[in-house]
Amino acid sequence: MSAAPQHAAPLDVQAVRKDFPILSDSFHGKPLVYFDTAASSQKPQVVIDALVDFYSHGYANIHRGLYALSVGATRSFEEARDKVRGFLNAADEREIVFVRNATEAINLVAMSWGRQEVGAGDEIVISAMEHHANIVPWQQLCAEKGAVLRVTPVDDRGELELDAYESLLSDRTKLVAITHVSNALGTINPAKQLVESAHAKGIPVLLDGAQAVPHMSVDVRDLDCDFYVFSGHKLFAPSGIGALYGKLGVLETMPPFMTGGEMIESVTFEKTTFKAPPGRFEAGTPDIAGAIGLGVAIDYLQELGMDAIAAWEHELLAYATARFEEIPGLRIIGTAREKAGVLSFVLDCAHPHDVATILDQEGVAVRAGHHCAQPIMDRFDVPATTRASLSLYNTREEVDVLVAAIGKVTELFG
């Protein structure tokens, strides 16, 4: 389990909970206990208000209009880009490309950078714990180019086998694409070490940060990764918005992923020229409100303090882990020494889908299935797990409700 961040001001969790209106709702006559933030986070009122205000009083298309409403919308959109830049500590706002989600960001890199750089006999290194979004695009690219997908194995704790990773890096390796934090196990990978090892051999690195940015500070310049991706909907922002960070020098070498309006400099029937990054990769009208909402969500998190959030989630994970270990017949899948707030588990007596259904009757929302990570399920020889994912608005009392609900499952099936 990871060490708690030091010198973090305590998070006022009860005050935080009041910021999320859905947490006062009930389901099946029970107060909502939401433990599915790894799939998608709930939204604070400030983000909801920002969307309503923009659609009520500020909406216009961006980058195109000379009238005040359009100029204001453009300013708000670009301010959101700069907030993402600051959140990741990127050097330049031109390194931030707005996309729908981390999945689109990875596909953008695979189809733009990958088609240009990867050829027959080349290799791409991923890991056994990847989300499908960081497997399938590379698998498809390899099939198209005659390249080879190499997989870093995972040990019984759910940690990368680093010696094996090092041995996979070779002159044939064109890219490393690895998750920063596993959505299925909670493992926090040693991202900086992975990047350093790859860069020592001249290999660029993409990090999937979808599960990292809601829980910890991320500094892309310190990590020195070439690409970093995340989804807004896991970061307390609207769905349909996310970001790709790419080093500017790399982005400038890449052709467009999609073509059409807005991403061009000039069009004739003979030839089209394209904008510099990031505009080159943002064809068509974007999710303007989503980007603004993402910026507001980042403001909200930074006001709370990422260190304070990480400290509380670490404390809550330790408490929940200890409670889970008291439950007979329960096995936690993923026991890495460095973990984020994900508790995936199996019960001897019941299928994960049955567990999730019964927990729902108690007002407890968890996820059951393979979590878009079927290879790691195969690695641990389970068809699925039940996953409780913790966040800044969860409490010890909610963990106790979850444990009591699991007790009802064991009474029913045991």
C-alpha positions in Angstrom: 0.0 0.0 0.0 1.3 3.4 -0.9 2.6 5.8 1.7 0.4 8.7 2.6 1.4 12.1 1.2 3.2 14.2 3.8 2.1 17.6 5.1 -1.3 17.5 3.5 -4.0 19.6 5.2 -6.9 17.3 6.3 -9.7 17.0 3.9 -13.1 18.0 5.3 -15.0 15.0 3.8 -18.4 16.0 5.2 -18.1 19.4 3.6 -17.0 17.8 0.4 -20.0 15.5 0.4 -22.3 18.5 0.5 -20.8 19.6 -2.8 -22.2 16.5 -4.6 -26.0 16.7 -4.7 -26.5 13.0 -5.8 -25.0 11.8 -2.5 -28.2 12.9 -0.7 -30.3 10.7 -2.9 -31.6 7.2 -2.0 -32.0 4.0 -4.0 -34.2 1.1 -3.0 -35.0 3.1 0.1 -31.4 3.3 1.2 -29.0 6.3 1.1 -26.7 6.1 -1.9 -23.2 4.7 -1.2 -21.3 5.3 -4.3 -18.2 3.1 -4.8 -17.9 3.2 -8.6 -15.8 6.3 -9.2 -13.2 4.2 -11.1 -15.9 3.8 -13.8 -17.1 7.4 -13.6 -17.1 10.0 -10.9 -20.1 12.0 -9.5 -20.2 15.7 -10.2 -19.9 18.6 -7.8 -22.5 21.4 -7.9 -20.0 23.9 -9.1 -19.5 21.8 -12.3 -23.2 21.4 -12.8 -23.7 25.1 -12.3 -21.0 26.0 -14.8 -22.7 23.8 -17.5 -26.1 25.4 -16.8 -24.7 28.9 -16.8 -22.8 28.4 -20.0 -25.8 26.9 -21.9 -28.1 29.5 -20.4 -26.0 32.7 -20.8 -22.7 32.0 -22.6 -23.2 29.5 -25.4 -21.8 30.1 -28.9 -19.5 28.3 -31.2 -15.8 29.1 -30.7 -12.8 30.3 -32.7 -15.1 31.5 -35.5 -17.3 34.4 -34.4 -16.4 38.0 -34.1 -19.4 38.8 -31.8 -19.1 39.1 -28.1 -20.8 35.8 -27.2 -18.5 33.8 -29.4 -15.4 35.7 -28.2 -16.4 35.0 -24.6 -17.0 31.3 -25.3 -13.7 31.0 -27.0 -11.9 32.7 -24.1 -13.6 30.3 -21.6 -12.6 27.2 -23.7 -9.0 28.3 -24.0 -8.8 29.1 -20.4 -9.9 25.6 -19.7 -7.0 24.3 -21.9 -4.6 26.4 -19.8 -6.1 24.9 -16.6 -5.4 21.4 -17.9 -1.8 22.5 -18.8 -1.3 23.8 -15.2 -2.9 20.7 -13.7 -0.4 18.5 -15.5 2.4 21.0 -15.2 2.9 20.9 -19.0 5.2 23.5 -20.4 2.9 25.0 -23.1 -0.8 25.0 -23.6 -0.2 23.9 -27.2 0.7 20.5 -25.7 -2.9 20.0 -24.6 -5.3 18.5 -27.1 -9.0 18.2 -26.1 -10.6 14.9 -27.0 -13.6 12.9 -25.9 -11.8 10.7 -23.4 -8.6 8.7 -22.8 -9.8 6.1 -25.3 -9.9 8.7 -28.1 -6.5 10.1 -27.0 -4.9 6.7 -27.3 -6.4 6.1 -30.6 -5.3 9.5 -31.8 -1.7 8.6 -31.0 -2.0 5.1 -32.5 -3.5 6.3 -35.7 -1.5 9.5 -36.2 1.9 8.9 -34.6 1.8 5.1 -34.8 0.9 4.8 -38.4 3.7 7.1 -39.3 6.4 5.6 -37.0 5.6 1.9 -36.6 6.5 -0.6 -39.3 6.9 -4.3 -40.0 8.9 -6.1 -37.3 8.7 -3.2 -34.9 7.5 -3.8 -31.3 5.2 -2.0 -28.9 5.4 -2.8 -25.2 2.4 -2.7 -23.0 1.5 -4.5 -19.7 -0.8 -7.3 -18.6 -2.8 -4.9 -16.5 -3.9 -2.6 -19.3 -7.5 -1.4 -19.9 -8.8 -2.5 -23.3 -8.4 1.1 -24.4 -4.6 0.7 -24.1 -4.5 -2.8 -25.7 -6.8 -2.8 -28.7 -5.6 0.3 -30.6 -2.0 -1.0 -30.4 -3.2 -4.5 -31.3 -4.9 -3.1 -34.4 -1.9 -1.0 -35.3 0.4 -4.0 -35.0 -1.9 -6.1 -37.2 -2.0 -3.3 -39.8 1.7 -2.8 -39.9 3.1 -6.3 -39.2 4.4 -5.2 -35.9 4.5 -7.2 -32.6 2.8 -6.4 -29.3 4.9 -7.3 -26.3 3.4 -7.7 -22.9 5.1 -7.0 -19.5 3.9 -9.6 -17.0 2.4 -8.9 -13.6 3.3 -10.8 -10.4 0.9 -12.3 -7.8 0.6 -9.0 -6.0 -0.4 -7.2 -9.2 2.9 -5.4 -9.6 4.8 -5.1 -12.9 7.8 -7.5 -13.2 10.3 -4.8 -13.8 13.2 -7.1 -14.8 10.9 -8.5 -17.5 10.0 -5.0 -18.6 13.6 -4.0 -19.0 14.3 -7.2 -21.0 11.5 -6.3 -23.4 13.0 -3.0 -24.4 15.1 -3.4 -27.5 16.2 -1.7 -30.7 12.9 -2.9 -32.2 10.7 -1.2 -29.5 9.0 1.8 -31.0 6.8 2.7 -28.1 5.9 1.9 -24.5 2.3 2.4 -23.6 1.5 1.6 -19.9 -1.1 2.6 -17.4 -0.1 4.9 -14.6 -2.7 3.3 -12.2 -4.6 0.1 -12.9 -8.3 0.4 -13.0 -8.8 -3.3 -12.1 -6.1 -3.7 -9.4 -5.4 -0.2 -8.1 -1.7 -0.7 -8.7 0.3 2.5 -9.0 3.1 1.8 -11.4 6.5 3.4 -11.1 5.9 5.6 -14.0 9.0 7.8 -13.8 11.2 4.7 -13.6 9.4 3.2 -16.6 10.0 6.3 -18.6 13.6 6.6 -17.7 14.3 3.0 -18.7 12.6 3.5 -22.0 14.2 6.9 -22.8 17.6 5.4 -22.0 17.1 3.4 -25.2 15.5 6.2 -27.1 11.9 4.8 -26.8 9.0 7.2 -26.3 6.4 6.5 -23.7 2.6 7.0 -23.4 1.1 6.9 -20.0 -2.6 6.2 -19.5 -3.5 8.5 -16.6 -7.3 8.0 -16.5 -7.1 6.4 -13.0 -4.2 8.6 -11.7 -5.3 12.2 -12.2 -8.4 12.0 -9.8 -6.3 10.7 -7.0 -2.8 12.2 -7.1 -0.7 15.1 -8.4 0.7 14.4 -11.9 3.6 16.4 -13.3 4.3 15.4 -16.9 7.6 17.3 -17.0 8.9 15.5 -14.0 7.7 12.1 -15.4 9.2 13.2 -18.8 6.6 11.1 -20.7 6.0 11.8 -24.3 2.2 11.4 -24.1 -0.2 11.4 -21.2 -4.0 10.8 -21.5 -7.0 11.1 -19.2 -10.8 11.3 -19.2 -12.8 14.2 -17.7 -15.7 12.0 -16.5 -13.4 10.3 -14.0 -12.1 13.7 -12.8 -15.5 15.0 -11.5 -16.1 16.7 -14.9 -18.7 16.0 -17.6 -18.5 13.0 -19.8 -17.4 13.5 -23.4 -14.3 15.5 -22.6 -10.7 14.5 -22.0 -7.2 15.5 -22.8 -4.1 14.3 -24.6 -0.8 15.8 -23.5 2.0 15.4 -26.0 5.4 17.0 -26.1 5.1 19.9 -28.5 8.0 18.7 -30.7 6.3 15.3 -31.1 2.9 16.7 -31.8 4.3 18.9 -34.5 5.5 15.9 -36.4 2.1 14.1 -36.3 -0.5 14.3 -39.1 -4.2 14.9 -38.3 -6.2 12.2 -36.8 -9.5 13.5 -38.1 -10.0 16.1 -40.8 -12.8 18.6 -41.5 -13.6 22.1 -40.3 -11.6 24.2 -37.8 -8.4 22.1 -38.0 -7.3 23.7 -41.3 -5.3 26.7 -42.4 -6.5 26.8 -46.0 -8.5 24.5 -48.3 -8.6 24.4 -52.1 -9.7 21.6 -54.3 -6.0 20.9 -55.0 -4.6 21.0 -51.5 -5.3 21.5 -47.8 -2.9 22.8 -45.2 -3.4 22.2 -41.5 -3.1 24.2 -38.3 -0.3 23.8 -35.8 -1.0 21.7 -32.7 -3.4 21.5 -30.9 -5.8 22.8 -33.5 -4.6 20.3 -36.0 -6.2 17.5 -33.8 -9.5 19.2 -32.9 -11.6 18.9 -36.1 -15.2 20.1 -35.9 -17.1 21.8 -33.1 -15.8 20.4 -29.8 -17.6 19.8 -26.5 -17.2 23.4 -25.4 -19.3 23.1 -22.3 -17.5 19.9 -21.3 -14.1 21.6 -21.6 -15.4 24.5 -19.4 -16.7 22.0 -16.9 -13.4 20.2 -16.9 -11.7 23.5 -16.1 -14.1 24.1 -13.2 -13.5 20.5 -11.9 -9.8 21.1 -11.9 -10.3 24.4 -10.0 -12.4 22.5 -7.5 -9.8 19.8 -6.9 -6.9 22.2 -6.7 -8.8 24.2 -4.1 -9.3 21.0 -2.0 -5.6 20.1 -2.6 -4.5 17.0 -4.4 -2.2 16.0 -1.5 -5.2 16.3 0.9 -7.3 14.1 -1.4 -4.5 11.5 -1.7 -4.0 11.4 2.1 -7.7 10.8 2.8 -8.0 8.2 0.1 -4.9 6.4 1.4 -6.4 6.4 4.9 -9.7 5.1 3.6 -8.1 2.4 1.6 -6.2 1.1 4.6 -9.4 1.0 6.6 -11.4 -0.7 3.9 -8.6 -3.2 3.3 -8.5 -4.2 7.0 -12.3 -4.6 7.1 -12.2 -6.7 4.0 -9.6 -9.0 5.4 -12.0 -9.8 8.3 -14.6 -11.3 5.9 -14.4 -15.1 5.5 -14.1 -16.3 2.0 -13.2 -12.9 0.5 -10.0 -12.5 -1.6 -8.7 -9.2 -2.7 -7.4 -9.2 -6.3 -4.5 -6.8 -6.4 -2.4 -6.3 -3.3 0.4 -4.1 -4.7 2.5 -2.2 -2.2 1.7 1.0 -4.0 -2.0 1.2 -4.5 -4.8 3.7 -5.3 -8.3 3.4 -3.9 -9.4 0.3 -5.8 -10.6 -2.9 -4.0 -11.3 -5.7 -6.4 -12.5 -8.9 -4.7 -14.0 -12.3 -5.2 -16.2 -14.2 -2.8 -16.0 -18.0 -2.6 -19.8 -18.3 -2.3 -21.1 -15.9 -5.0 -20.5 -14.7 -8.5 -19.5 -11.0 -8.7 -22.6 -10.2 -10.6 -24.8 -11.6 -7.8 -22.7 -9.7 -5.3 -23.2 -6.4 -7.1 -27.0 -7.0 -7.5 -27.5 -7.7 -3.7 -25.3 -4.7 -2.8 -27.4 -2.5 -5.0 -30.5 -3.5 -2.9 -28.6 -2.1 0.1 -28.0 1.2 -1.8 -24.3 0.4 -2.5 -23.1 1.0 -6.0 -20.1 -1.1 -7.1 -18.9 -2.5 -10.4 -18.9 -6.2 -11.3 -17.3 -7.8 -14.4 -13.9 -7.8 -16.1 -13.6 -3.9 -15.9 -12.5 -3.7 -19.6 -9.4 -5.6 -18.5 -10.0 -9.2 -19.5 -6.3 -10.2 -19.7 -5.6 -9.3 -16.1 -8.7 -11.4 -15.1 -7.1 -14.3 -17.0 -3.8 -13.7 -15.2 -5.5 -14.1 -11.8 -7.7 -16.9 -13.1 -11.0 -15.2 -12.3 -13.8 -14.5 -14.7 -14.7 -11.2 -13.0 -14.4 -9.3 -9.8 -16.5 -7.0 -7.7 -14.8 -3.7 -7.6 -15.3 -1.0 -4.9 -13.4 2.1 -5.9 -12.9 4.8 -3.3 -12.9 8.6 -3.8 -12.7 11.9 -2.0 -16.4 11.8 -1.0 -16.4 8.4 0.6 -16.3 7.8 4.3 -15.4 5.0 6.8 -19.1 4.8 7.6 -19.8 4.0 4.0 -17.1 1.3 4.1 -19.0 -0.2 7.1 -22.2 -0.2 5.1 -20.4 -2.0 2.3 -19.0 -4.6 4.6 -22.4 -5.2 6.2 -23.9 -5.6 2.8 -21.2 -8.2 1.8 -22.1 -9.9 5.0 -25.7 -10.3 3.7 -24.3 -11.8 0.6 -22.4 -14.4 2.6 -25.5 -15.1 4.7 -27.5 -15.7 1.6 -25.1 -17.8 -0.4 -22.7 -19.2 2.2 
